[in-house]
Amino acid sequence: MDHLYRRNKILEILRAEHVATQAELKRKLERRGIHVTQATLSRDLEELGVNKTREGYRVADAVVPTSPPQPAL
């Protein structure tokens, strides 16, 4: 499974649904056919800048897909 695809699905889920725990997010991903370990999921959340709040996981406002840097002229 491509990590970019998996991370996009994580963001999609977090923007659309309430997710209180990593185990819950893991189950939601598995229902979509994405099998991931807890360690990988934790790493993905950290690299995506996802915040854990009292209400659950939230996508940081600044999270946007980045394009590769353009070469200097």
KOLMIPA-976001 format. One record per residue (C-alpha): y, x, z; residue in one letter. Coordinates in steps of 0.2 Angstrom, whole numbers, padded with zeros to 4 digits, always signed. Layout:
BEGIN
YXZA ...
//
This chain:
BEGIN
+0000+0000+0000M +0017+0007-0005D +0028+0010+0010H +0043+0003+0002L +0034-0013-0002Y +0028-0014+0016R +0046-0010+0023R +0054-0023+0012N +0041-0036+0018K +0045-0031+0036I +0064-0034+0033L +0060-0050+0024E +0050-0057+0039I +0063-0051+0052L +0077-0059+0042R +0068-0076+0040A +0058-0078+0056E +0059-0074+0075H +0048-0060+0080V +0046-0055+0098A +0033-0041+0098T +0026-0028+0086Q +0009-0037+0088A +0017-0053+0081E +0025-0044+0067L +0008-0035+0063K -0001-0052+0062R +0013-0059+0051K +0011-0044+0039L -0008-0046+0039E -0006-0065+0034R +0003-0058+0019R -0011-0046+0015G -0003-0030+0022I -0014-0021+0035H -0004-0008+0045V -0008+0001+0061T +0004-0001+0076Q +0009+0018+0075A +0015+0015+0056T +0023-0001+0061L +0033+0007+0075S +0038+0021+0063R +0044+0009+0050D +0054-0001+0062L +0063+0015+0068E +0066+0021+0051E +0073+0004+0045L +0085+0004+0060G +0077-0012+0067V +0083-0015+0085N +0073-0023+0099K +0083-0036+0109T +0079-0048+0123R +0077-0061+0109E +0065-0050+0099G +0067-0038+0084Y +0083-0039+0074R +0088-0031+0058V +0104-0020+0060A +0118-0026+0049D +0119-0009+0041A +0102-0009+0034V +0103-0009+0015V +0091-0002+0002P +0098+0015-0003T +0098+0022-0020S +0095+0041-0023P +0111+0051-0022P +0120+0054-0038Q +0121+0073-0044P +0138+0081-0042A +0148+0083-0058L 
//
